[in-house]
């Protein structure tokens, strides 16, 4: 079957589909050697709200939890 695929244009070749929800995820995010980073749970920041304001370097940012449970940060 590989011999037949070589003659096909790139767009017609079969592609593998992966679902990253099934991939193993590291238990902790990678950190630079010798440097520990703090992990803050989003529920500690948001409490019962789905939106918070963050002041950073004189600007106000809005962080929101979407209906799908993702985070969005806007200036």
C-alpha positions as CSV (number, residue, x, y, z in Angstrom):
1,X,0.0,0.0,0.0
2,X,2.9,2.4,0.6
3,X,3.9,2.1,-3.0
4,X,0.5,3.3,-4.1
5,X,0.6,6.3,-1.7
6,X,3.8,7.7,-3.1
7,X,2.2,8.6,-6.4
8,X,-0.7,10.5,-4.8
9,X,-0.6,14.2,-4.5
10,X,0.1,15.3,-0.9
11,X,-3.5,16.5,-0.3
12,X,-4.9,13.1,-1.3
13,X,-2.7,11.1,1.1
14,X,-4.4,9.6,4.1
15,X,-3.7,11.5,7.3
16,X,-3.8,10.4,10.9
17,X,-6.3,12.0,13.2
18,X,-5.5,12.3,16.8
19,X,-7.6,13.4,19.7
20,X,-5.3,15.2,22.2
21,X,-7.9,14.5,25.0
22,X,-6.6,11.0,25.0
23,X,-2.9,11.9,25.2
24,X,-1.1,11.5,28.5
25,X,-0.4,14.8,30.1
26,X,2.5,15.5,32.5
27,X,1.4,15.8,36.1
28,X,3.3,19.1,36.5
29,X,4.1,21.7,33.9
30,X,7.8,21.8,32.9
31,X,9.9,24.3,34.7
32,X,13.4,25.7,34.0
33,X,16.1,23.7,35.9
34,X,16.5,24.8,39.5
35,X,13.5,27.1,39.4
36,X,10.1,26.3,41.0
37,X,7.0,28.0,39.8
38,X,3.8,28.6,41.8
39,X,0.6,26.9,40.7
40,X,-2.6,28.7,41.5
41,X,-5.9,26.9,41.0
42,X,-8.3,29.0,39.0
43,X,-11.0,28.5,41.5
44,X,-8.9,30.3,44.0
45,X,-8.8,33.4,41.7
46,X,-12.4,33.2,40.5
47,X,-14.3,31.9,43.5
48,X,-17.9,31.7,42.4
49,X,-17.5,34.3,39.6
50,X,-16.7,33.5,35.9
51,X,-14.9,36.8,35.3
52,X,-12.2,38.7,37.1
53,X,-10.2,41.9,36.5
54,X,-6.4,41.9,36.8
55,X,-4.3,45.0,37.2
56,X,-0.9,44.7,35.6
57,X,1.7,47.5,35.0
58,X,-1.0,50.2,35.1
59,X,-3.4,48.3,32.7
60,X,-6.6,46.4,33.5
61,X,-7.1,43.0,32.0
62,X,-10.2,40.9,32.1
63,X,-10.0,37.1,32.5
64,X,-13.1,35.0,31.8
65,X,-14.0,31.4,32.0
66,X,-15.9,30.4,28.9
67,X,-18.9,28.0,28.7
68,X,-16.5,25.4,27.5
69,X,-14.3,25.9,30.7
70,X,-11.4,27.6,28.9
71,X,-9.8,30.8,30.0
72,X,-9.7,34.0,27.9
73,X,-7.5,37.0,28.8
74,X,-8.3,40.4,27.2
75,X,-6.8,43.9,27.7
